[in-house]
Amino acid sequence: MASRAPRHGPSWTLGELEAVAQRSVDGRIWGYIQGGAGAERTQSANEAAFLRWVLVPEALAGVRSVDLSTSLLGTRVGSPFFVAPTAYHREVHPEGERAVAAAAGDLGVLATYSTLSSDSLEEIAAASGEGPRWFQLYFQPEPATSVELVRRAERAGYGAIVVTVDTPILGSRDRQERSGFALGRPVPIGNGPSVRTPPRGPSWDGGAYELGDAAEANWAALEAVRKATTLPLVVKGVLSPGAARRAVEVGANAVIVSNHGGRQLDLAPATLDALPGVVREVGRHVEVYLDGGVRRGSDVAVALALGARAVGVGRPVLWALAAGGQAGVDRYLRLLGTEVANTLVQLGCSSVSAVDRSLIRPAPAEAPRATEGPGTGRATVLHRPDAPQPTGRPRRG
Ligand code: FNR
């Protein structure tokens, strides 16, 4: 697909992507992309959770090459990171989802496309070529509409159905509201006029708060999707061992530990904090992925070390799309892959499967500030990491 050159030159780094994107889109779109729920405490916590871990480099490991490929639900993919589903790509760049599909498809990076895509799922499939792709389903008010979307995804060669279970109603998003996103006109949905967004609901008026003709967002609805398709089922938006267990009982083949990038329930747990419990509960039976706050190659390594088989990236892909369309997304995915590979070499790993818990440690507690401790009238409290320290590890291949 023809692509606009990145507007700020091809030399931007992962670190400056966000700033480049902000210069490229209007304020309403920016508010939509960046905003989280409420006071955005969960959104901040997602990124902050990575700071509680350090990676331990392996001295003189002698790694000469790194293979970033892995398999997700039996499909070989080019990287242990994937594109998380996000809505309305044409609002960000005229090339829309097709630009993401072309860039990810060329690199063999798995990409997941939203029910609320601007391009139709068939157009996206055509732009993906042989690239691995999954379809994300939001339950629809009419169950038949959900099933029809699943059928279309099957026909268009999507490899799995990802059902998002954390959105019975859209989170209350202050920043998005302030920016005025979508106030002026309805945002077109590429999958057709019968497709509905999750409800915003009426304002509370001191009486009951009714959701009207919202989709049934319950376990029976998930079971109905399970019965409707033989494609692998991925359940996105679990944050507790109990929800993960229930998803597996219904027949999920994988779960994504996700809080929707902090856009749904403010004060929901950071995904990295929720990951170990979910892995302990269902990790022996199904694949466990994570998204939320993954920004750098080192974040990818930490999540893999804590048991994620792969991680999703949401906002950074939108930043790359905003900055440069297909060329921007291509640049971003290559940069992230390069950074993951760089991290793995330094950790002494030549493959993704070699990343394990022995590579990370809890970050040391902050040093006490001068205002605390002897002579200040305050106790000195040193928070010690509670997890056991690793005791040596075998050389990994
Ligand atoms: C999302 N996300 C999302 N999830 C989903 O299942 N369907 C969707 O349509 C959308 N739409 C969407 C739009 C925008 C603008 C954002 C930022 C996010 C959530 C997404 O899949 C993922 O869970 C988070 O984006 C991951 O967090 P980071 O990487 O953005 O921190």
Residues whose N, C-alpha, C, O or C-beta is under 5 A from the ligand:
A	BS01	FNR	Y32 I33 A84 P85 T86 A87 S114 L116 Q136 T164 S258 H260 G261 D291 G292 G293 V294 G312 V313 G314 R315
